[in-house]
Amino acid sequence: MRVVAMILAGGEGSRLSVLSEKRAKPSVPFAGKYRIIDFPLSNCVNSGIFDVAVLTQYRPHSLNDHIGIGKPWDLDRSRGGVRLLQPYQGRNDQSWYKGTSDAIYQNLGFIKERRADLVLILSGDHIYKMDYNTIIETHRRNRADLTVGVMEVPLEETDRFGIMTVNEQDQIVEFTEKPKARDKGTLASMGIYVFSADALVRRLSEGSEDRPRIDFGKNVIPAMVAEDRVFAHRFGGYWVDVGTIQSYWETSMQLLDPTLDFDLYDPAWVIRTRSEERPPAKIGPQARVAQSIICNGCTVRGTVERSVLSPGVYVSPGAIVRESVVMNDTWIGPGAVLDRVIVDKQVVVGAGAHLGVGEDLTVPNKAQPDKLNTGVTVVGKSAHIPPGISIGRNVVINADRDAEDFPGGDVPSGETI
């Protein structure tokens, strides 16, 4: 049975604020040396699925450079392998992707060319490890047209997911996308779908103005529940959507917990990525490192506590990095302090600068109150933070800012530069 995987990786990821300003959400660095897209890609390879398409749209350059021909994932193959599919203007229905199912619809030709029996559709921005053969077996056993990966979520979070009701055989009898009322249960879609190829082609091809087929959660799945054999596949492992600043920061901190049921060091399920050759990490004589991830190429001469340092980060003597995520090739000057901060690549933090000042974590960012309201300050790529400056909580420093962009000196909580 021929399986083709389609990874939806074109999302803008606006809830990640400046982290997705210059890149698609799936290419945002995560867990030090990885990018978010590495997890579904690695799951495919570890599951023995080597025919993979990655559908890109928003700012795809970083993602394209990262994946390349797929060699780090053993996807540089003459038969199968990885294909990067971008939207294009055509004579018929080709245009920018309007939604998740529209993206698949515009690439049905790829599925037909592969003569696929099953189509595995994945989101490119979730962190988890899953053997997709388990959901494929559920699909085959039930002779399903569609099988949806599901998991239990807290009742207070059900408005963030597609919620479904199932019968005793786990056949889905009702599907509600992001219900406002919390009376539909707690069984949530993970954005993992196995379609029988014939059913997928048939249902997407019959779309019209009266019956749109733009989004799986809003249009396709509810219609198929009423007309086809649609089943749920229950997943009990670790899974998280890192689509917000808070969830990205929280998940990064969870990785530092030795009791977390999510092992990046499992030799039987390797998470693969494109890595640069870097020298080993160096820890200086006055350094203090506790409960942190320190990647190759880092030099630590100060203090790092409960933090994640990507390759090439330099922490000067006297500097303190606490509960923070610091991305590639950032330089942190002598005596600087980072407290609950996410710092993008190639940032320079001047000597004595203090990022994350203040006891009140609840003052929201004035420009993005729905995205930054838990005390996390975010610094965009290649920004230069002046020496000695004080920056509060829930602050956004946009990419490429330098000393001239801080005419008032200190930056209070909730401001944006």
Secondary structure in CASP SS format (residue, H / E / C, confidence):
PFRMAT SS
TARGET T0000
AUTHOR 0000-0000-0000
METHOD secondary structure of the structure
MODEL  1
M C 1.00
R C 1.00
V E 1.00
V E 1.00
A E 1.00
M E 1.00
I E 1.00
L E 1.00
A C 1.00
G C 1.00
G C 1.00
E C 1.00
G C 1.00
S H 1.00
R H 1.00
L H 1.00
S H 1.00
V H 1.00
L H 1.00
S H 1.00
E C 1.00
K C 1.00
R C 1.00
A C 1.00
K H 1.00
P H 1.00
S H 1.00
V C 1.00
P E 1.00
F E 1.00
A C 1.00
G C 1.00
K C 1.00
Y E 1.00
R E 1.00
I C 1.00
I C 1.00
D H 1.00
F H 1.00
P H 1.00
L H 1.00
S H 1.00
N H 1.00
C H 1.00
V H 1.00
N H 1.00
S C 1.00
G C 1.00
I C 1.00
F C 1.00
D E 1.00
V E 1.00
A E 1.00
V E 1.00
L E 1.00
T C 1.00
Q C 1.00
Y C 1.00
R C 1.00
P C 1.00
H H 1.00
S H 1.00
L H 1.00
N H 1.00
D H 1.00
H H 1.00
I H 1.00
G C 1.00
I C 1.00
G C 1.00
K H 1.00
P H 1.00
W H 1.00
D C 1.00
L C 1.00
D C 1.00
R C 1.00
S C 1.00
R C 1.00
G C 1.00
G E 1.00
V E 1.00
R E 1.00
L E 1.00
L E 1.00
Q C 1.00
P C 1.00
Y C 1.00
Q C 1.00
G C 1.00
R C 1.00
N C 1.00
D C 1.00
Q C 1.00
S C 1.00
W C 1.00
Y C 1.00
K C 1.00
G C 1.00
T H 1.00
S H 1.00
D H 1.00
A H 1.00
I H 1.00
Y H 1.00
Q C 1.00
N C 1.00
L H 1.00
G H 1.00
F H 1.00
I H 1.00
K H 1.00
E H 1.00
R C 1.00
R C 1.00
A C 1.00
D C 1.00
L E 1.00
V E 1.00
L E 1.00
I E 1.00
L E 1.00
S E 1.00
G C 1.00
D C 1.00
H E 1.00
I E 1.00
Y E 1.00
K C 1.00
M C 1.00
D C 1.00
Y H 1.00
N H 1.00
T H 1.00
I H 1.00
I H 1.00
E H 1.00
T H 1.00
H H 1.00
R H 1.00
R H 1.00
N C 1.00
R C 1.00
A C 1.00
D C 1.00
L E 1.00
T E 1.00
V E 1.00
G E 1.00
V E 1.00
M E 1.00
E E 1.00
V C 1.00
P C 1.00
L H 1.00
E H 1.00
E H 1.00
T H 1.00
D H 1.00
R H 1.00
F C 1.00
G E 1.00
I E 1.00
M E 1.00
T E 1.00
V E 1.00
N C 1.00
E C 1.00
Q C 1.00
D C 1.00
Q E 1.00
I E 1.00
V E 1.00
E E 1.00
F E 1.00
T E 1.00
E E 1.00
K C 1.00
P C 1.00
K C 1.00
A C 1.00
R C 1.00
D C 1.00
K C 1.00
G C 1.00
T C 1.00
L E 1.00
A E 1.00
S E 1.00
M E 1.00
G E 1.00
I E 1.00
Y E 1.00
V E 1.00
F E 1.00
S E 1.00
A H 1.00
D H 1.00
A H 1.00
L H 1.00
V H 1.00
R H 1.00
R H 1.00
L H 1.00
S H 1.00
E C 1.00
G C 1.00
S C 1.00
E C 1.00
D C 1.00
R C 1.00
P C 1.00
R C 1.00
I C 1.00
D C 1.00
F H 1.00
G H 1.00
K H 1.00
N H 1.00
V H 1.00
I H 1.00
P H 1.00
A H 1.00
M H 1.00
V H 1.00
A H 1.00
E H 1.00
D C 1.00
R C 1.00
V E 1.00
F E 1.00
A E 1.00
H E 1.00
R E 1.00
F C 1.00
G C 1.00
G C 1.00
Y C 1.00
W E 1.00
V E 1.00
D E 1.00
V C 1.00
G C 1.00
T C 1.00
I H 1.00
Q H 1.00
S H 1.00
Y H 1.00
W H 1.00
E H 1.00
T H 1.00
S H 1.00
M H 1.00
Q H 1.00
L C 1.00
L C 1.00
D C 1.00
P C 1.00
T C 1.00
L C 1.00
D C 1.00
F C 1.00
D C 1.00
L C 1.00
Y C 1.00
D C 1.00
P C 1.00
A C 1.00
W C 1.00
V C 1.00
I C 1.00
R C 1.00
T C 1.00
R C 1.00
S C 1.00
E C 1.00
E C 1.00
R C 1.00
P C 1.00
P C 1.00
A C 1.00
K E 1.00
I E 1.00
G C 1.00
P C 1.00
Q C 1.00
A C 1.00
R E 1.00
V E 1.00
A E 1.00
Q C 1.00
S C 1.00
I E 1.00
I E 1.00
C C 1.00
N C 1.00
G C 1.00
C C 1.00
T E 1.00
V E 1.00
R C 1.00
G C 1.00
T E 1.00
V E 1.00
E E 1.00
R C 1.00
S C 1.00
V E 1.00
L E 1.00
S C 1.00
P C 1.00
G C 1.00
V C 1.00
Y E 1.00
V E 1.00
S C 1.00
P C 1.00
G C 1.00
A C 1.00
I E 1.00
V E 1.00
R E 1.00
E C 1.00
S C 1.00
V E 1.00
V E 1.00
M C 1.00
N C 1.00
D C 1.00
T C 1.00
W E 1.00
I E 1.00
G C 1.00
P C 1.00
G C 1.00
A C 1.00
V E 1.00
L E 1.00
D E 1.00
R C 1.00
V E 1.00
I E 1.00
V E 1.00
D C 1.00
K C 1.00
Q C 1.00
V C 1.00
V E 1.00
V E 1.00
G C 1.00
A C 1.00
G C 1.00
A C 1.00
H E 1.00
L E 1.00
G E 1.00
V E 1.00
G C 1.00
E C 1.00
D C 1.00
L C 1.00
T C 1.00
V C 1.00
P C 1.00
N C 1.00
K C 1.00
A C 1.00
Q C 1.00
P C 1.00
D C 1.00
K C 1.00
L C 1.00
N C 1.00
T C 1.00
G C 1.00
V C 1.00
T E 1.00
V E 1.00
V E 1.00
G C 1.00
K C 1.00
S C 1.00
A C 1.00
H E 1.00
I E 1.00
P C 1.00
P C 1.00
G C 1.00
I C 1.00
S E 1.00
I E 1.00
G E 1.00
R C 1.00
N C 1.00
V C 1.00
V E 1.00
I E 1.00
N C 1.00
A C 1.00
D C 1.00
R C 1.00
D C 1.00
A H 1.00
E H 1.00
D H 1.00
F C 1.00
P C 1.00
G C 1.00
G C 1.00
D C 1.00
V E 1.00
P C 1.00
S C 1.00
G C 1.00
E C 1.00
T E 1.00
I C 1.00
END
